[in-house]
Amino acid sequence: MIAWAWDARAAWAAVAGAAAAIAVAPIAASGQGGTALTSEGKRLFTEQGCYGCHTIGKAGTPIANNLSQVGSKYTESYLGQWLSDPKQQKPRAHMPKIEMSEADARAIAAYLASLK
């Protein structure tokens, strides 16, 4: 008899990997700016696996918030603080604290703030 065990970590890694592969296609209609910092933030958003939970336009996985227009709601500064420690901003947040440098958090925040 074969026993099957569900490994949540492996399952999420597979979802994030598939979503990142989909996210490689450009998202022309999302309205992001063309600065070097925003471009770096967009790259990091994909590299960090953010599409594994979030959507922008039609790309990503609709587990967490759709971020297509997040820049219309929050400032770049707030988004940077959120990325640094989500639970500090909202104690009941489901988003885990992602290990990243302050520079990477600033770049992703700049990208997200450009989505309007």
C-alpha positions as CSV (number, residue, x, y, z in Angstrom):
1,M,0.0,0.0,0.0
2,I,1.3,3.4,-0.9
3,A,0.9,6.2,1.7
4,W,0.5,9.7,0.3
5,A,1.5,12.7,2.4
6,W,0.6,16.2,1.4
7,D,3.6,18.5,1.7
8,A,2.2,22.1,1.8
9,R,5.6,23.7,1.3
10,A,6.2,21.7,-1.9
11,A,2.7,22.4,-3.1
12,W,3.1,26.2,-2.6
13,A,6.5,26.1,-4.3
14,A,4.9,24.4,-7.3
15,V,2.1,27.0,-7.4
16,A,4.6,29.9,-7.1
17,G,6.8,28.4,-9.8
18,A,3.9,28.0,-12.2
19,A,2.6,31.5,-11.5
20,A,6.1,32.9,-12.0
21,A,6.3,31.2,-15.4
22,I,3.0,32.8,-16.4
23,A,4.2,36.2,-15.1
24,V,7.2,36.4,-17.4
25,A,4.9,37.7,-20.1
26,P,4.7,41.5,-20.1
27,I,1.7,43.1,-18.5
28,A,1.3,46.1,-20.8
29,A,-2.0,47.4,-19.5
30,S,-1.1,47.6,-15.9
31,G,0.2,51.2,-16.1
32,Q,3.5,50.9,-14.4
33,G,6.2,53.5,-14.9
34,G,9.4,53.0,-16.7
35,T,12.0,53.9,-14.1
36,A,14.9,51.7,-13.3
37,L,13.6,51.2,-9.7
38,T,10.1,50.2,-10.9
39,S,11.7,47.8,-13.4
40,E,13.8,46.2,-10.7
41,G,10.7,46.0,-8.5
42,K,8.8,44.2,-11.2
43,R,11.6,41.7,-11.7
44,L,11.8,41.1,-7.9
45,F,8.1,40.7,-7.6
46,T,8.3,37.8,-10.1
47,E,11.6,36.4,-8.6
48,Q,10.2,36.5,-5.0
49,G,7.2,34.4,-6.1
50,C,4.6,37.1,-5.3
51,Y,2.5,35.9,-8.3
52,G,2.1,32.6,-6.3
53,C,-0.6,34.4,-4.2
54,H,-1.3,37.7,-5.9
55,T,-2.6,38.8,-9.3
56,I,-1.7,41.8,-11.4
57,G,-4.0,42.0,-14.4
58,K,-4.7,38.5,-15.5
59,A,-1.3,37.1,-14.4
60,G,-0.9,35.3,-11.0
61,T,-2.8,33.3,-8.6
62,P,-6.0,34.7,-6.9
63,I,-5.3,33.5,-3.4
64,A,-4.5,37.0,-1.9
65,N,-5.4,40.5,-3.0
66,N,-5.4,41.6,-6.6
67,L,-2.6,44.3,-6.8
68,S,-3.5,45.7,-10.2
69,Q,-4.4,49.1,-8.8
70,V,-2.7,49.0,-5.4
71,G,-0.8,52.2,-6.1
72,S,-4.1,54.1,-6.3
73,K,-4.9,53.1,-2.7
74,Y,-1.5,53.1,-0.9
75,T,1.6,55.2,-1.0
76,E,5.0,53.9,-1.9
77,S,6.2,54.5,1.6
78,Y,3.3,52.5,3.1
79,L,3.9,49.7,0.7
80,G,7.6,49.6,1.7
81,Q,6.6,49.3,5.4
82,W,4.1,46.6,4.6
83,L,6.7,44.6,2.7
84,S,9.2,44.9,5.5
85,D,6.8,43.5,8.1
86,P,3.2,42.9,7.2
87,K,2.1,41.9,10.7
88,Q,3.4,45.2,12.1
89,Q,1.0,47.0,9.8
90,K,-1.9,44.6,10.3
91,P,-1.5,42.1,13.1
92,R,-4.0,39.6,11.6
93,A,-2.3,39.7,8.1
94,H,-2.0,36.4,6.3
95,M,1.0,37.5,4.3
96,P,4.2,36.2,5.8
97,K,7.3,38.3,6.4
98,I,9.4,37.8,3.3
99,E,13.2,37.9,3.8
100,M,14.5,40.7,1.6
101,S,16.8,43.6,1.8
102,E,15.6,47.1,2.4
103,A,16.6,48.0,-1.2
104,D,14.6,45.1,-2.6
105,A,11.5,46.2,-0.5
106,R,11.9,49.8,-1.8
107,A,12.1,48.5,-5.4
108,I,9.0,46.3,-5.1
109,A,7.2,49.1,-3.3
110,A,8.0,51.5,-6.2
111,Y,6.7,48.9,-8.7
112,L,3.5,48.4,-6.7
113,A,3.0,52.1,-6.2
114,S,3.1,52.6,-10.0
115,L,0.2,50.2,-10.5
116,K,-2.8,52.6,-10.8
